[in-house]
Amino acid sequence: MKKTLLLICSLLILVLLASCSRVSVSSDVLAELTFKYGDVYVSAALTKEESEQLSNIVNGKALYAGDPSCSFDVNISFRVGDRVFCPACDSCGKVKDCKTGKYFNISDAERETIEGIFEKYGGHFPCV
């Protein structure tokens, strides 16, 4: 009985670990920013420093499925390598990974960094 219970618990842990994915992007790639909202259209290659800041924000974040009430738009996004990330347009602390369709949470400080980079290139939040 103990062996069966131990085996079942081990399998459940493996399933939970396998279902928990994390974001992984290269910090050596220059990121790109897209902002198309209203009469503002911005498409820009970011600096090495900005690219590293965004990579550091997204790397290691745990992805989860769901349907948050925040609004997301691929026209307000940044690309790091082959991954496109959409910060919530209404300034909530969530980002959508467009490759997986899943979401992750960011801190207020990380949100401020993302908004600051967008603002530098003419983007603004909220944009809903």
VOGU-3710 file (C-alpha; in Angstrom, 3 decimals, decimal comma):
1> mkktlllics> 0,000/0,000/0,000  2,796/2,434/0,919  4,620/1,683/-2,336  1,470/2,295/-4,378  0,799/5,579/-2,610  4,414/6,642/-3,074  4,247/5,766/-6,771  1,009/7,725/-7,265  2,432/10,773/-5,455  5,613/10,605/-7,548
11> llilvllasc> 3,603/10,461/-10,776  1,475/13,436/-9,722  4,589/15,470/-8,963  6,066/14,600/-12,361  2,850/15,631/-14,119  2,787/18,945/-12,242  6,422/19,658/-13,047  5,955/18,781/-16,707  2,937/21,069/-17,028  4,752/24,048/-15,510
21> srvsvssdvl> 6,687/25,716/-18,298  8,901/28,751/-18,029  9,905/31,458/-20,480  13,394/31,151/-21,909  14,846/33,680/-24,367  18,376/34,644/-25,330  19,701/37,855/-23,840  22,105/38,161/-26,802  19,327/38,975/-29,288  18,240/42,537/-29,977
31> aeltfkygdv> 14,570/42,958/-29,157  12,034/44,766/-31,339  9,073/46,837/-30,276  5,742/47,321/-32,051  3,147/49,880/-31,069  0,122/50,436/-33,321  -2,651/52,255/-31,525  -4,797/55,143/-32,667  -2,695/57,376/-34,870  0,615/56,143/-33,395
41> yvsaaltkee> 2,626/53,540/-35,324  6,028/52,584/-33,980  8,297/49,751/-35,032  11,777/49,916/-33,545  14,853/47,807/-32,939  15,815/48,268/-29,290  19,246/48,936/-27,882  21,345/46,166/-26,369  20,619/47,497/-22,883  16,847/47,649/-23,469
51> seqlsnivng> 16,910/44,174/-25,022  18,729/42,805/-21,979  16,244/44,508/-19,653  13,296/42,879/-21,441  15,052/39,489/-21,594  15,750/39,663/-17,867  12,109/40,508/-17,168  10,655/37,582/-19,149  13,304/34,903/-18,555  12,325/32,302/-16,004
61> kalyagdpsc> 8,735/33,473/-15,629  6,258/30,650/-15,017  3,622/30,460/-17,732  0,020/29,639/-16,940  -3,110/29,107/-18,988  -6,187/31,117/-18,317  -8,283/34,006/-19,459  -7,264/37,083/-17,483  -9,543/40,098/-17,647  -6,647/42,260/-18,887
71> sfdvnisfrv> -6,608/43,283/-22,542  -3,762/42,178/-24,844  -3,003/43,120/-28,442  -0,212/41,857/-30,693  -0,040/45,423/-32,045  1,322/46,466/-28,639  4,156/43,989/-28,216  7,856/43,316/-28,104  9,775/40,515/-29,785  12,790/38,752/-28,351
81> gdrvfcpacd> 14,104/36,213/-30,857  11,164/34,109/-32,027  8,967/35,021/-29,052  6,402/37,837/-29,080  5,203/39,238/-25,765  2,173/41,466/-25,270  2,084/43,472/-22,057  -1,448/44,131/-20,861  -2,789/47,234/-22,579  -4,640/48,332/-19,455
91> scgkvkdckt> -1,477/48,363/-17,317  -2,241/45,281/-15,204  0,736/43,173/-14,168  0,409/40,438/-16,787  2,118/39,662/-20,085  0,918/37,264/-22,789  3,424/34,980/-24,520  1,976/34,847/-28,037  3,973/31,725/-28,938  2,315/29,611/-26,255
101> gkyfnisdae> -0,869/31,630/-25,701  -0,099/31,565/-21,989  0,467/34,352/-19,493  2,876/35,348/-16,752  2,904/37,937/-13,993  5,323/40,838/-13,683  6,082/43,137/-10,771  5,212/46,830/-10,653  8,899/47,684/-11,190  9,066/45,388/-14,241
111> retiegifek> 5,886/46,975/-15,573  7,434/50,433/-15,162  10,527/49,307/-17,090  8,427/47,968/-19,977  6,272/51,106/-20,083  9,392/53,300/-19,975  10,872/51,541/-22,996  7,612/51,873/-24,947  7,306/55,564/-23,990  10,858/56,257/-25,176
121> ygghfpcv> 9,764/55,210/-28,683  6,371/56,954/-28,636  4,133/54,242/-27,183  1,931/54,872/-24,162  -0,176/53,033/-21,617  -3,015/52,491/-21,058  -3,976/51,796/-24,661  -7,387/50,141/-24,624
//
